[in-house]
């Protein structure tokens, strides 16, 4: 199924000295003679990606929290449906792995404002100064993120750094942000170990069932790690540092050989011997059982292997991306849930009699992978196959909107006179029972019965980020 992890894979050398995003690279490779794919009809399921609601929702939280502390020390993570903080974000310390997603959501809106203003609904009274105001908000929120670039205690560097700082570089040309991205990649590469052929994901894993705390004996790798490789490829091509590229490719081969099962489902957590690289344990940390398929883990695999192929052009990774995608789609199609079956269960194997929660974040991550895979396949004259992944992406978006879109339709308050022109926009809180700090509901962070902390059926900051990013991918691809 996978190549020998020791095999050297030649990486793709970009045509220019400045590397582009995978979807742009795929677009540039598309044969000019092939008719473009027919864009999907902009029905209600896709129009919800581009409403005033999504802009106002992000703006409201950004302004409110900065008013409390600027620069921020804590970042949005999840939204509960009950308890004293219900319907408002629970914030986590800046060092937590999700810290990059909320500023990333703001930069997703900035990209729309700068490149696709027709897709950023906004009262006209605010337009003259909105972009400058948004840039300032974005940069206030990333001040603590910049300091994260030197961290060597986490593998989540792409999640932390790229959503905001890579976009700051690409949209505004801020060279400080590019330096942060490159430094973060070097920090991530420091966690690579040749004995395992992988980057260490976690330094320890502790729950009610197991405890791995000895880094001299245990080497922990999770499927999520596939989505941190994009940072290494990007920085490697930006700087000509082949070592970063080779580490990313070797890690991807190791994951393919050890974490992806023969049926193309995935384990969540692998524990290797830190001394020999031999597999010690194949486990889950957030899924239902060790043998089951945690849906968000499968989604990370879809996006990660697709990104890896975009950079390497190694057909092994394209095949992996297609096969893990087909597994995900097959589990959606055969699901026995009563409605919106294309919004994944938290774990595909969780028994229905236990009324397992959904995970809208898993669906949104998979959508991003499917859209990129669609574009790659179109560029390689495989348009019919490409259309299948686009159709599934649109259906997941549609059913997620039906099931999980917040009832709180956030809107900007429009001043009644011309004196309001150029003022900073204001968003009122939603009515009691409808206010919701995020865009989507029904996401699940961790529902494993042995977890130290279980939280499910919430809003999650990365569900919203990937919802917005899906819209931006469709815009970049010219599909909406």
Secondary structure, DSSP 8 states (H G I E B T S, - for coil): ----TTS-------SSSS---HHHHHHHHS-TTS---------HHHHGGGSHHHHHHHHHHHHHHHHH-SS-SEEEEEE-SSSTTTTSEEEEETTSTTHHHHHHHHHHHHHHHHH-GGGS---HHHHHHHHHHHHHHHHHHTHHHHGGGG--S-STHHHHHIIIIIHHHHHH--HHHHHHHHHHHHHHHTTEETTTTEE--BS-EE-SS-EE--TTTEEEEEGGGGGGHHHHHHHHHHHT-HHHHHHHHHHHHHHHHHTB-TTS-B-SEEEEETTT--EEEEE-SSSS-TTS-BHHHHHHHHHHHHHHHHHH--HHHHHHHHHHHHHHHHHHHT---SS-TTS-BSBTTS-GGG---B-HHHHHHHHHHHHHHHHHHHHTT-HHHHHHHHHHHHHHHHHHHHHHB-S----B---SSGGGTT----B----TTT--SSSB--B-SB--TT-SS-B-SBEEHHHHHHHHHHHHHHHHTT--
